[in-house]
Amino acid sequence: MPTLTASSLVPSSFRGLPSVVWTIFAGTIVNRLGYLVTPFLVFFLAARGVTGAETSYVLGALGAGNLLGPAVGGILADRIGRRPTMLIGLVGASAAQGALFLAPGVWTMAAAALLISAAGSTVSPAAYALLADAVDSERRRRAYALFGWGVNIGTAVAGVLGGFLAARGYWLLFVVDAGSMLAYALVVAVRLKDPKAPSTAAEPEEKSRKDGIGYGVVLRDRLALLLLPLFGVQLFVYSLTEVALPLAVHDSGLSPAVYGAMAAVNAILVVALQPFVTARLSRFPQLAVQGVGSTLIAGGVALTGLADGVAGYTVSVVVWSLGEVVVAGIAAGVVANLAPAHARGRYQGAFSWTWGLARFAALTLGVATYTTLGPAVLWWTALVAGTAAAVATAVLTSRVNARTAHELAA
């Protein structure tokens, strides 16, 4: 009878990754288990007597923070270090949770919401950069896929936990959310260390000083400037699953429980399949795989427009969930491979900012298109734009490979 060991329980696609990657994975699960306030924020505001128009100000501030935080986080990660940046973001977001719960009016609520998202989103660029520091280019996709797997595991559990706690008092959401951030901060403080100064013989300190501390190093990178907008379009299409899907379910006359069931289908598929799919696809060119996965996402989102019942929505969710599994970890890994060692934080900050912009666009342009021009326009736009961006990304494979080979040779 084979002996059961801890290593045998680890999916093969994630074996051999260093301890720092597993520490960030575990901390991410803890943090995401407390990702409760944002999904239930509308309900909390309604319980506090905030009107629909006033709610839009708070939600707008929440979205704006997701644009501010990554930009600041990328600079801080390169300037003061990955670990201090993560601690600042986690402790700051935890404090902001308390400020939001105690805020006496709409504008103070909006300010607290801005701080929650801004502080919280400074963490990702630092964490991504720390992962890039810890593993070589061949293993970065697996490291980022593991990070994403942790996000999905925590989020899946949080969806169930949030509904349970909200029924017993919204204050519990804030306590668990703030507590989970502080717990992650403790993990970061005790278990993680910043790497040595990123400058190497190939990248002397003069190079770092020449690039400065801002985003000029990214803005001068033509290949990054081609890839980031393409990734942004794909992320915008994916973000429609959080924004336009609930609108479509509502307009079909179905209950909110149906949307909850669709979220559960997505979570189950991603958590169950991602380790195995990552292992199977690791030998194929990353951007080609990214293109296939993004096309699946675009097709699945577009299928939402054909659904008129639970079965139709389930099919659409299954298709774009498979696409989500396929692309896991690729975009962040490619960006990390393009980045000079001394600028990894800013490259990941630019990527995280692209993520934030995509979600903000989905909340604004996506909803506006759905409500003014009609759902069909949005679904066709998602299909065409997502597929075109996927093809364009795959076309850049040779340039990315040449660039990566050059960086390794250097």
N, C-alpha and C positions, 0 to 999 in steps of 0.2 A: 504494500500500500504506500503510495507516494506521500512524502512528508509535506505538510502544509507549513509554509514559511511566509513571512511578511512580503518577501520579494515576489513570491508566486501569486500574490493577490494583486500585484500591480500590473495593469495592462501592458503588453509587450511594447506598445508604441511609446510608452513613457519610461521604460526601464533605462537605467544608466544616466538619468539626469541628476545633476548635483543637488546637494541638500538645500541650497539657497532657493532653488526652483520649487522644491516641495514645501519649503517654509512659506513662500509667497502663495503657493496653491492653498495650503491649509488656512493661512490668514485671510485669503480672499473668500473662502467658504464661510468662515466665521463672520466676516464683514457683510457678506451678501445675505446671510441668515437674518440680519437685522435691516435689510433693505425694505423697510415697511412703510415709512411715512409717505414717500413720494407716490406710490400706487393708490394710497387712500387719502391723499391730500385734499382732493375735491370734496370728499365726504366730511373730512375734518372741518374744512372751511365752512361748509354748509351748516354743520352743527354749531359753529361759532357765530352764525348769522350773517356770514359774508354773502353778498349778492353775486349773481352770475357775472355781472360786469366787473365787479371788484375781484372776483376770482381770477379773471383773465390777467389782471395786473400781477398777481402773485405767481401764476403759472409762467407769465412772460419773464419775470425776474428769475425764476428757476431755470428757464431756457437760456437766458443771457449769461448766467453763471457758468454754464457748460461751455461757453465760448471764451470766457475770461480765464477760467481755471487752468485748462491745458496749456495755454500760452505762458502763463506764469510758472506753472509746474515744470515745463521743459527747461526754462532758463534757470530756475532754482536747482534742478537736478544736476545741471552741468556746473553751476556756480558754487553751491554750498554742499552738494552731495545728494545721492539718491535717498539715503536713510533719513537725514534731517528733513528733506522735502516731504517724504511720506508721513513723518511724524507731525509736521506742521499741518498738513492737509487733514489727517485723521482727527487730531485733537481739535482743530478749528471747526471741522464739520460737526463733531460731537457737541461742541459748545453752541453752535448755531441751531442744533436741534432743540436744545433747551430754550434758546431765544425765540424760536418760532412758536413753541408751545405757550410761552409766557407773553408773547407780543400782544399789546393792548389794542392795536388797530391795524387796518389794512396795510398802511405804508410800512409800519414796523414789521409786519408779516412778510411783505415783499422784500424788505432789506434782509431779513433772516433767511428767506428762501434763496436769495441771491448768494448769500454767504455759504449756505449749505452746498449748493451745486458748485460754486467756485472753489471752495476749499476741498470738497470731495473729489473734484475732477483734477486737482493738482497731483493726486496720488498716482494715477495711471501712467503718465509719462515717466515718472521716477521708477515705478515698478517695472515697466517695459524696458527702460534703460538698464536697470539692475539685472534683469534676465539676460539681456544682450551681453552684459559684461561677464556673466557667469558661464555662458555656453558658447561654443564655436558656431560658425554660420551654418554648418550642416545640421545642427540640432536645434536651432532657434525656432523653426516651425513647430517642432514637437513641444518645446517649452511654452510657446505662446498658445498652442492648442490646449495644453494642460491648464494654463491660466484661464482660458475661456471655458474649459470644462468645469473648473471650480466656480466660476461665475454662474454657470447654468445650474449646477447642483445646489448652490446656495439660494439662487433665485427661485428654483422649483419648490424648495422647502419653505421659503419665505412666503410664497403665495398662499400656502395652506395655513401657515402660522399667522400671517397677517389677518386673515378673515376671522380666525379664532380669537385673536387678541382684540380686534376692533369691536367685536360684539360685547366685550367686557370692559371697554373703556379706551378711548383714543390715547390716553396718557401712557398706556402700556406700549403702544407702538413707538412712542418717543423714547421711553426708557430702554427698550430693547435695541432700538436703532443706535442711540448714543452709546449704550453699553458695548455693543458689538464693535463699534469703531474704536473705542478705548481698548478693547481686548486685542484688536488687530494692532493698534499702536504699541501695546505691550509686547506682542510677538516681534514686531519690527525692532523695538528697542533692545530686546534681550537676545534675539536669534540672528539678526541680520547685521552685516558689516558692510561698509562702503568699500569698493575696490580701491586699489592703489590709484594714484593719479593716472588718468587715462592717456597722458602723453607717452609716446613710445619713440624708439629711434627713428621709425618711419614718419612719425608725426611729432616733431620737436615742439617745445613750448612756444617757439616763435610762431608756428602755424596756428596754435590756439589763440595767441594774442592777436594775430592778424584777423582771424575770424570774429574777434570780439565776443560779447556775451549775448548778442541779440540773434535774430533769425536770418541775418544776412547770409550765413553759411548755407541755409536751406534755400533761400531765394536765389542764390547763385547756382544752384544745382539743377540743371535743365532736366535731367532724367526724373528727379524727384518732383519737379513742377509738372511733368507730364503724368506721372503716376498718381499723385495725390488727388487731383480733380477726378480722375477715372475711378479711383477708390471711393471718392466722395459721392459720385453718382450711384454707384452700387450700394453704398451705405444708405443713401436716401431711399432707394427702392426698398431695401430691407426694413428701414424705419417705418415705412408705411404699414407694416404688419402690426405695429403698436398703435398707430394713429387711425388709419383708414379702415382697418379690419373691424374694430368695434363699431364704427359708423355704419358699415355695410350690414353687420349682424343686426344692429338696431333697426335699420331701414327695412330689413327683411321680416320684421315683426317678431323676431326671436328674443328670448329673454337674455339678460346679462349672464345667466348661468351658462349659456351656450358659448359665449366668448371665453368664460372661465375654463370650459371644457376644451376649447381649442388651444388655450394657453397650456393646459395640461398635456395635450397631445404633443405639442412642440417640445415641452420640457422633457417628457419621457423619451421621445425619439433622440433628442440631442444627447441626453445623459447616457442612454443605452448604446448608441451607435458611434459616437465620436471617437472613442479610443481605437475601435477596430477599423473605422474608415481611415483615420489618420495613418495607421500602420500600413494599410493596403495601398494608399496613394502616395506614400512618402518617396517612392522611387521615380515618380513622374515629375516633369518640369512644373515648378510651383505656379507660375503664372498661367500655364495652360489649365491646370487644375482649378485655379481661381476663376478662370473664364467659364469653365463648365459649371462650377458651383454657382456663380453669379447668374448665369443663364437660367439655371433651375430656380433660383430665387425670383428672378424677374417673371418667369413663366408661372410660378406658383402664385405670386401676388396678382398677376393678370387673371388667373383662374378665379379669383375672388369675384370678379365681375360676372362670371357665369353661374355662380352658386346662388341657389334660392332656398336652400334647406341645410340641415345639419350634415347630410352626406356630402353635398357639394363643398361646403366649407372645410370639412375634414380632408377631402382630397387636396384642396388648395394648400392647406396647412402642411400636409405630409410632403408635398412637392417642395415648398420653400424651406421646410425644415431639413430635408435632405441636402438642399443647397447650402444651408447654414453649416451643416456637418462637414461638407466637402471643403469649404473655404476656411475652416477654423485655423487660425494661427498664421495663415499665409501672408496677408497684407502687412501685419506688424513685423513678421520675420523679414520680408523683403525690404521694408523701410529700415530695419535695423542693419541689414547687410549693406545698404547703401551709405550708412552714416559713418563718418570718421569717428574714431573712438572718443575724441574729446567733445563731440557734438551729439552723442546719442540721445541725450535728454531732449535737446531741441528738435531733433528729427522725430522723436516719439511725441513731443509736444505738438508738432505740426500735424502728425497723424491723428492724435487725439482731438485736436481742434477741428480737423476735417470731420471726424465722427460727430462732434458737437454741432457743427454747422449743418451736417446732413439731418440730424434729428430736429434741429430748429427749423430747417426748411420743410421737413415733413409736417411739423406742427402748424406751420404757417401756410406755405405755398400748397402743400398737399391737401390740407383741409379746405383752403380757399378754392382750389381747383375742383374738389369733390362737390362742394356746396354751390358753387356759382356756374361752373362749366358742365358739371355733371359727372357722375361716377365713371361712365364709359371713357371719358377723356383721360381721367387719371389712370385707369387700368391700362389703356393703350400707351400712354406716356411711359408708364412703368415698364411695360414690355419692351418697347422700342429703345428707350434710353438705357435700360439695364442691359439688354442684349448688346447694343452697340458699344457700351463701355466695357463689357466683358470681352468682346472681340478685340477692341483696341488694346486692352491690357495684355491679352495673349500675344499680340503682335510685337510687344516690347520685350518678349522673352530673351531674344538674342542680345539686345542692348544691356539688359539687366545681368545676364550671364557674363558678358564681356566685362562689365563694370566690377562685378563681384570677383571674377578671376584676377582682374588687375589689382584690386584691393588686397587679395590674399597674397599675390606675388610681391606686393610692396611690403 
